Amino acid sequence: MQRVPRLSKPPNMPEGVLAIINAIGNSARTEILRHLSFRAMSIPELAEAIGVSPSQILRHLAVLEDLDLVTADHPRGSRRAKGRVVLWETNHSRAEEVGKIWIDYVTGRHSPDSVQDQ
């Protein structure tokens, strides 16, 4: 199978759309969102379910959290306490909003201003 070359950022693509594509265009992140949509899970549980290391899960969660696609039961800055188990969930309403932004963009139903700050 021939590999398709990776494109750099198209010049007219809004930053918000690019951030969405970077976040949900990754199969591990999509699986994380899917698993967390069923129930809250910890990083070790996600690592086992997805089949990647906990450190990789943590990096993926950071990307998803930056777009508000996941939420944790402890705020940033208070998660590292010894023995603390942090549970993560998919932010369903934000996932639906992000999906709509992506659909509107790829179907030409967006205005550039509507996705710039997403």
Secondary structure in CASP SS format (residue, H / E / C, confidence):
PFRMAT SS
TARGET T0000
AUTHOR 0000-0000-0000
METHOD secondary structure of the structure
MODEL  1
M C 1.00
Q C 1.00
R C 1.00
V C 1.00
P C 1.00
R C 1.00
L C 1.00
S C 1.00
K C 1.00
P C 1.00
P C 1.00
N C 1.00
M C 1.00
P C 1.00
E H 1.00
G H 1.00
V H 1.00
L H 1.00
A H 1.00
I H 1.00
I H 1.00
N H 1.00
A H 1.00
I H 1.00
G C 1.00
N C 1.00
S H 1.00
A H 1.00
R H 1.00
T H 1.00
E H 1.00
I H 1.00
L H 1.00
R H 1.00
H H 1.00
L H 1.00
S H 1.00
F H 1.00
R C 1.00
A C 1.00
M E 1.00
S C 1.00
I H 1.00
P H 1.00
E H 1.00
L H 1.00
A H 1.00
E H 1.00
A H 1.00
I H 1.00
G C 1.00
V C 1.00
S C 1.00
P H 1.00
S H 1.00
Q H 1.00
I H 1.00
L H 1.00
R H 1.00
H H 1.00
L H 1.00
A H 1.00
V H 1.00
L H 1.00
E H 1.00
D H 1.00
L C 1.00
D C 1.00
L C 1.00
V E 1.00
T E 1.00
A E 1.00
D C 1.00
H C 1.00
P C 1.00
R C 1.00
G C 1.00
S C 1.00
R C 1.00
R C 1.00
A C 1.00
K C 1.00
G C 1.00
R C 1.00
V C 1.00
V C 1.00
L C 1.00
W E 1.00
E E 1.00
T E 1.00
N C 1.00
H H 1.00
S H 1.00
R H 1.00
A H 1.00
E H 1.00
E H 1.00
V H 1.00
G H 1.00
K H 1.00
I H 1.00
W H 1.00
I H 1.00
D H 1.00
Y H 1.00
V H 1.00
T C 1.00
G C 1.00
R C 1.00
H C 1.00
S C 1.00
P H 1.00
D H 1.00
S H 1.00
V H 1.00
Q C 1.00
D C 1.00
Q C 1.00
END
